[in-house]
Amino acid sequence: MIDVRNITKNYTIESQILKAVDGVSFSIKKGEMVSIIGHSGSGKTTLLSLIGGLTRPDSGEVLIDDTNIWSMGDNSLSEFRNRKMSFIYQFASLIPTLTSLENIMLPTAFGHYGSDTEEYAMELLGLVGLRDKTNSYPSHLSGGQQRRVAIARAFINRPEIVLADEPTGDLDEDSEEEIIRLFTRMNAEQQVTFIIVTHNRDIAAKTQRQLRMSNGIVSEISAG
């Protein structure tokens, strides 16, 4: 489903070339749950952004369902992302003037969705334990609650692929367990493919495959 082929991304910092992603290649099958671990600055977030069509590589290809996403124009790529993928960022990034329900439904403003969208958004709020926060604004939510709204938002378009960058970074242990159970449920019931960047080895251990990134290079740790 996802085929990363010799992808490279360099940055120039004070005349020095930083190889953020250095000739990385790997494949992920539909329905796999894969974690990527590594130290800060190893290139994990950049790699996720390249796979998700947010950062253009210097060389190499990213194929999703045999389509090279970087051969698309900007509008086609945006439509493709909206239809196929969702992102969970390191920060919740909620819109402060929207309620929890409205924040979850926001991605549906950019595509065609069914009449049950609001009902599904309410279901997702329940799945992350925030049904009682439907009409709450971000300023009335804790950091952990904001994060859970953002995670619920990632599923509103019923994505085939979820790219998650430290998705449980500011959650307590119990909330973290709830979110990983949600990921596992979506993976099992809907065959959602997950790529999860994490420093948490306990989370990584619950994925089917683990990759390690170091100095822009990816290596396989284990396959379940």
C-alpha positions as CSV (number, residue, x, y, z in Angstrom):
1,M,0.0,0.0,0.0
2,I,2.8,2.4,1.0
3,D,6.1,2.1,-0.9
4,V,8.9,4.5,0.0
5,R,11.7,4.3,-2.6
6,N,15.1,5.8,-1.9
7,I,13.6,9.0,-0.5
8,T,16.0,11.9,0.5
9,K,15.5,15.3,2.1
10,N,18.3,17.7,2.9
11,Y,18.3,21.0,4.7
12,T,21.0,23.7,4.6
13,I,21.8,25.2,8.0
14,E,24.5,27.8,8.2
15,S,26.2,26.5,5.0
16,Q,26.1,22.9,6.4
17,I,24.0,20.2,4.7
18,L,21.8,18.2,7.1
19,K,20.6,14.9,5.7
20,A,17.3,14.7,7.5
21,V,16.2,11.7,5.4
22,D,19.0,9.8,3.7
23,G,18.0,7.4,0.9
24,V,15.2,5.6,2.9
25,S,13.3,2.7,1.4
26,F,10.6,0.5,2.9
27,S,7.1,-0.8,2.3
28,I,4.0,-1.1,4.5
29,K,1.1,-3.3,3.7
30,K,-2.5,-2.3,3.9
31,G,-3.7,-2.8,7.5
32,E,-0.3,-2.8,9.1
33,M,0.5,-0.9,12.3
34,V,4.1,0.3,12.2
35,S,6.0,2.4,14.7
36,I,9.1,4.5,14.0
37,I,11.4,5.2,17.0
38,G,14.5,7.2,17.3
39,H,16.1,10.1,19.1
40,S,14.9,13.7,18.6
41,G,16.4,15.1,15.4
42,S,16.8,11.7,13.7
43,G,14.4,12.6,10.9
44,K,11.2,10.9,12.0
45,T,8.9,13.9,11.7
46,T,10.4,14.8,8.3
47,L,9.9,11.3,7.0
48,L,6.3,11.3,8.2
49,S,5.8,14.6,6.4
50,L,7.3,13.2,3.2
51,I,5.0,10.2,3.2
52,G,2.0,12.3,3.9
53,G,2.6,14.6,1.0
54,L,3.3,17.7,3.1
55,T,7.1,18.1,2.4
56,R,8.5,17.5,-1.1
57,P,11.5,15.2,-1.2
58,D,14.7,16.2,-2.9
59,S,14.8,12.7,-4.6
60,G,13.0,9.4,-4.5
61,E,9.3,8.4,-4.6
62,V,6.4,7.8,-2.3
63,L,3.8,5.4,-3.8
64,I,0.5,4.9,-2.2
65,D,-1.7,2.3,-3.9
66,D,0.8,2.4,-6.8
67,T,0.3,6.1,-7.2
68,N,3.4,8.3,-7.0
69,I,2.0,11.1,-4.8
70,W,4.8,13.5,-5.8
71,S,3.8,13.3,-9.5
72,M,0.5,15.0,-8.6
73,G,-0.3,18.7,-8.8
74,D,-1.0,20.5,-5.6
75,N,-4.8,20.4,-5.9
76,S,-4.9,16.7,-6.8
77,L,-2.5,15.9,-3.9
78,S,-4.6,17.8,-1.5
79,E,-7.7,15.9,-2.6
80,F,-5.8,12.6,-2.4
81,R,-4.7,13.4,1.2
82,N,-8.2,14.4,2.2
83,R,-9.7,11.2,0.8
84,K,-7.0,8.7,2.0
85,M,-5.1,10.0,5.0
86,S,-5.3,11.7,8.3
87,F,-2.6,13.3,10.5
88,I,-2.1,13.4,14.2
89,Y,0.4,16.1,15.1
90,Q,2.6,16.6,18.1
91,F,0.3,19.4,19.1
92,A,-3.5,19.4,19.2
93,S,-3.8,22.5,17.0
94,L,-7.5,22.9,17.6
95,I,-9.4,26.0,16.3
96,P,-10.1,28.1,19.4
97,T,-13.5,29.4,18.2
98,L,-14.9,26.0,17.4
99,T,-16.4,23.5,19.9
100,S,-15.1,20.0,20.3
101,L,-17.7,18.6,17.9
102,E,-17.0,21.4,15.4
103,N,-13.3,20.8,15.5
104,I,-13.8,17.1,14.9
105,M,-16.0,17.8,11.9
106,L,-13.7,20.5,10.4
107,P,-12.0,18.2,7.8
108,T,-15.4,17.4,6.3
109,A,-15.6,21.0,5.1
110,F,-13.0,20.1,2.4
111,G,-14.7,17.1,0.9
112,H,-17.9,15.2,0.2
113,Y,-19.2,13.2,3.2
114,G,-22.3,11.4,4.1
115,S,-25.3,12.6,6.0
116,D,-24.2,10.7,9.1
117,T,-21.1,12.9,9.7
118,E,-22.3,14.6,12.9
119,E,-23.5,11.2,14.3
120,Y,-20.1,9.7,13.6
121,A,-18.3,12.7,15.2
122,M,-20.4,12.1,18.3
123,E,-19.4,8.5,18.3
124,L,-15.8,9.4,18.0
125,L,-16.1,11.8,21.0
126,G,-17.5,8.9,23.0
127,L,-14.6,6.6,21.9
128,V,-12.1,9.1,23.3
129,G,-14.1,9.6,26.5
130,L,-15.3,13.1,25.8
131,R,-19.0,12.8,25.1
132,D,-19.7,15.3,27.8
133,K,-17.4,17.9,26.2
134,T,-19.3,18.1,22.9
135,N,-20.0,21.9,23.2
136,S,-16.8,22.8,25.0
137,Y,-14.3,25.2,23.5
138,P,-10.5,24.3,23.6
139,S,-9.9,27.0,26.3
140,H,-12.2,24.9,28.6
141,L,-10.3,21.7,28.0
142,S,-7.2,20.4,29.5
143,G,-4.2,19.7,27.3
144,G,-4.9,16.0,27.4
145,Q,-8.5,16.5,26.5
146,Q,-7.5,18.8,23.5
147,R,-5.2,16.0,22.4
148,R,-8.0,13.5,22.5
149,V,-10.3,15.8,20.4
150,A,-7.5,16.0,17.8
151,I,-7.2,12.3,17.7
152,A,-10.9,11.9,17.2
153,R,-10.7,14.5,14.4
154,A,-8.2,12.3,12.6
155,F,-10.8,9.6,12.1
156,I,-13.7,11.7,10.9
157,N,-12.9,11.1,7.2
158,R,-12.6,7.4,7.7
159,P,-9.0,7.4,6.5
160,E,-7.2,4.4,5.1
161,I,-3.9,5.7,6.5
162,V,-3.2,7.5,9.8
163,L,0.2,9.2,10.2
164,A,0.7,9.9,13.9
165,D,3.6,12.0,15.3
166,E,3.9,11.4,19.1
167,P,0.1,11.0,19.4
168,T,0.1,10.3,23.1
169,G,2.9,12.7,24.2
170,D,0.8,14.7,26.7
171,L,-1.6,12.1,27.9
172,D,-1.6,10.3,31.2
173,E,-1.0,6.6,31.3
174,D,-4.7,5.6,31.4
175,S,-5.6,8.0,28.6
176,E,-2.7,6.7,26.6
177,E,-4.0,3.1,27.0
178,E,-7.4,4.2,25.8
179,I,-6.0,5.8,22.7
180,I,-3.8,2.8,21.8
181,R,-6.9,0.6,22.2
182,L,-8.8,2.9,19.8
183,F,-5.9,2.6,17.3
184,T,-5.9,-1.1,17.6
185,R,-9.7,-1.3,17.2
186,M,-9.6,0.9,14.1
187,N,-6.8,-1.2,12.7
188,A,-8.6,-4.5,13.3
189,E,-12.2,-3.4,12.4
190,Q,-11.5,-1.0,9.6
191,Q,-8.1,-2.1,8.4
192,V,-6.7,1.4,8.9
193,T,-2.9,1.5,8.3
194,F,-0.9,3.3,11.0
195,I,2.5,4.8,11.0
196,I,3.2,6.0,14.5
197,V,6.3,8.1,15.4
198,T,7.0,7.6,19.1
199,H,9.6,7.8,21.9
200,N,7.5,5.4,23.9
201,R,8.8,1.9,23.6
202,D,5.7,0.4,25.3
203,I,3.6,1.9,22.5
204,A,6.1,0.7,19.9
205,A,6.0,-2.8,21.3
206,K,2.2,-3.0,20.6
207,T,2.7,-2.4,16.9
208,Q,3.1,-5.2,14.4
209,R,6.5,-3.8,13.1
210,Q,9.1,-1.5,14.6
211,L,11.5,0.7,12.6
212,R,14.4,2.6,14.0
213,M,15.5,5.9,12.5
214,S,19.0,7.3,13.2
215,N,20.8,10.1,11.3
216,G,18.2,10.0,8.6
217,I,18.5,6.3,8.0
218,V,15.7,3.7,8.7
219,S,16.4,0.1,9.8
220,E,14.0,-2.7,10.8
221,I,13.9,-3.7,14.4
222,S,11.4,-6.4,14.4
223,A,8.4,-7.7,12.5
224,G,5.4,-9.2,14.3
